[in-house]
């Protein structure tokens, strides 16, 4: 898998999960899917926190973007 994350996404991953850019780039496909699953949990949490009429937070948007990239 050749996924190109943005610097913002790399920073998010490091902040949330402790992986450096180099570690993320070295993840196997299965590990990337696990990362996407963890990001999906964050997206869900942020969606619930936003409520029915609320806007998804930047944290939720970034997590959602990572899920989309990994699952493309």
LUMBA-434691 format. One record per residue (C-alpha): residue in one letter; x, y, z. Coordinates in steps of 0.5 Angstrom, whole numbers, padded with zeros to 4 digits, always signed. Each point is the difference from the previous one (the first is absolute). Layout:
<atoms>
AXYZ
...
</atoms>
This chain:
<atoms>
X+0000+0000+0000
X+0003+0007-0002
X-0004+0005+0004
X+0002+0007+0000
X-0002+0003+0007
X+0000+0008+0001
X+0005+0003+0005
X-0007+0001+0004
X-0002-0007+0000
X+0007-0002+0002
X+0000+0005+0006
X-0007-0003+0001
X+0002-0007+0000
X+0006+0002+0005
X-0004+0004+0005
X-0005-0006+0000
X+0004-0006+0000
X+0007+0001+0000
X+0002-0002-0006
X+0006+0004-0004
X-0001+0002-0007
X+0006-0005-0002
X-0004-0006+0004
X-0007+0002-0003
X+0004-0001-0007
X+0002-0007+0002
X-0006-0002+0002
X-0003-0007-0003
X-0007+0000-0004
X-0003-0003+0006
X+0003+0005+0005
X-0002+0006-0004
X-0007-0003+0000
X+0000-0001+0008
X+0002+0007+0000
X-0006+0002-0005
X-0004-0004+0005
X+0003+0004+0006
X-0002+0007-0004
X-0007-0002-0001
X-0001-0001+0007
X+0002+0007+0001
X-0004+0002-0006
X-0006-0003+0004
X+0002+0003+0006
X+0000+0007-0003
X-0006-0001-0004
X-0004-0002+0006
X+0003+0006+0004
X-0002+0005-0006
X-0007-0002+0001
X-0006-0001-0005
X+0001+0007-0003
X+0007+0002+0002
X+0006+0000-0004
X+0006-0005+0000
X+0006+0002+0004
X+0007+0001-0003
X+0002-0006+0003
X-0006-0004-0003
X+0001+0003-0007
X+0008-0002+0001
X-0002-0007+0002
X-0005-0001-0005
X+0005+0002-0006
X+0004-0005+0003
X-0005-0006+0000
X-0002+0002-0007
X+0007+0000-0003
X+0002-0007+0003
X-0006-0003-0003
X+0000+0003-0007
</atoms>
